[in-house]
Amino acid sequence: IDANFFTLQTNCAMNLLGYTTPVSNVTVTNNRLYNDSSICLYGNYNTLVANNVISQSLYHGIQLGGGNRNVTITANLVRESGAGWSAVRLLDSGDGYGPNSNVVITGNMLLSNTYGVRTTKGALDGPLSVVYNQISGNDTAIFNADISAFSRVNRNNLSLSALNAVEQTAPGLMNAECNWYGAANGPGPVGPGAGSKV
């Protein structure tokens, strides 16, 4: 799916839905979505979402709704999603797909959304890597409500987060080392630095 323009969809702009048979080896590249809805993945294996521009989405920018394996989200710009929505959202929709695993989010610009990357409880049963992204100007850059050991958040720009750079509601420790919080002395208030809060 390459080089298309989408606008004013009221559901998913793209709905890659592998309910009985997984959707495999799909690339979603170089598309522009403006004032539109999400790129939605359900039951996708070996999927690449790259070099898309998603601006002023009515909902999430990119949604992994469950059952996805080996998905790479890279070099996308997702900005100004609707109030309460995320640039990238991972969840188990409850429709029989199950959780997601082996997801890599890298090299993206996720700007001025309510959430940069958000997981909900039950969204993962395997690794999630969020590395080398600019996730700045969001209310909360990283929100994790799932098993903390699954997620790795490293070497991202999490500056200018209005509420929190990293917020976790699940028990345990999440690896969120070596991120930039907007201040040389690190994040506040537990840093204790002057940067965005964790």
N, C-alpha and C positions, 0 to 999 in steps of 0.2 A: 504494500500500500504506500505509494510514493507520490509526493509533490501534488497533493490535493489541497483545496481550500474548503473549510467547513465553517458554517455559521448558523446560528439560531436553531440548533437541534434542541429538543426538549427532553430527550432521554440520553443515551450515549451517542456521541458523534460517531464512534466506531465501537462495535460490540463484537469482540472476538470470543465466541461462546462455544466451548467444547464440552457439552453436557454429557453425551454418551461416548464420544470419541474425542480425545484431546486435539486441540488445534496445535499443529507442530510446524516449527521452522518458518515462522512468519516474520517479516521485517516491516516495521511501520516507520517510515523515514521521510524527512523533508516536507512534512505537511504543516499547514498553518490552520489553527483553530482560533477563531475570534468570536467572543460573545456567544459561546457555544457550550457544549457539554463535554463529557470526559472521553478519553481513550480508555475503554473498559476491557479488561482481560479476565476471563473465567476459564479455567482448564486449559491453559496454554503451556506448551513445552518448547523450550529452546527458541524463545521469542526475543527479538531485538526491537527496542523503541528508541530511535536516535534522531537527533537533528530536527526535532519538531519545535514549532513555536506555538505555545498555548497561552493566549492572552484573554483576560477577563472572562474566564470560564464561569458558567452559571453554577457549576458544582465542583467536584474535584478536577484537577488537571488530568492525572493518570490514576486509574483505580485498578488495583489487583484484588478482585473480589473473591478469590479462593481457587485452590487446585492448580496454581501456577507453579511450574518447575523450570529452573534455569532461565530466568528472565534477566536481561540486561537493559537498564534504562540509562542512556548516556547522551551527553551533549544536547540536551533539550533546554529550552527556555520556557519556564512556566511562571507566569506573573499575574498578580491581581485576581486570583480566584474569588468567587463570591464569599460573602461573610459566613464564617463558620466552616469553610471548606479547606481542603488541603491541596498542595501541589501534587504530592504523591500519597496515596492512601492504600494501606494494606489491611485487609480484613477477611474473615470467613463469612460470606453472605448468609450462611445457613441454608443454602439451596442444594446441599449435597456435594459441593465441590471439595470441601475440607480446606485446611490451611495451605499456605504458600511456603516454598522452600527454594534455597539457592537463588536469591534475588540480589543483584548488584545494581546499586544506584551510584553512578560516578560521573564526574565532569559536567554536571548540570548547573544551571542557574535557576534557583527557585526563590523568587523575589516577591515580597509584599503580599503574602497569602496569610490566612489565619494560622495554618500549620504548613511547615515545609514538608516534612515527612512524618506521617502518623500511622502507628499500628494500634489495633484494638486487640483485646484479649482473644486468643485463639487464632490470630491471623497467621502465625508461623508454626512450622514444625521442623524447621531447618534454618540454615544461615541467612542473614540479611546483612549485607555490607553497604554502608553509606560512607563513601570515601571521595575526597578531592572534589567536593561540590562547593558552590557559593550558595549558601542558604541564609540569606540576610534580608533584613527589613520585614520579617514575618512577626506575627504576634508570638508564636512559639516555633522555633526552628525544628526541633526533634521532640516528638511526643511518643513515648513508648508505654503501652499498657499490657504488653505481652511478656513472655518469659525472657528475662534480661540477657541470659547467656546466649540467645540466638543472635543478638544484634551487636554489630561492630560499627562505631561511628568515629572515624578518624580523619584528620587532615582536611577538615572542612572549614569554611569561613562561616561562622555562626553569629556574626556581629549584628548589631542594631536590632536585636530581638526585643520587641516591646515588653513582653512578659518574661519568657524564659528561653534561653538558648537550648537547654535540654531539660525536659520534664519527664519523669518516670513515675508511674503509679504502680507498677508491678514490683514485687519483692526481688531482692538480689542486686548484684552489681552489674552494670552494663559497661562495656569497654567503650569509653568516650574520650580517649586520650588524644593529645596532640591536635586539638582544634584551635582556631583563632576566635576569640571572644570579643575582640575590639579593643583590648587593652593589654599592654605588655606584662602586667602583673596577674593576668588570668581572669577567670570568671568570678563574679560575686554571687551570692554573699558568702558561699562556703569556700571560695578560692583561697583566702579572701582577696579578691581583686576588684578592679573597677569595671570589668567587662560585663557582657550580658550574663544573666543569672542562670544558675543551674540548681 
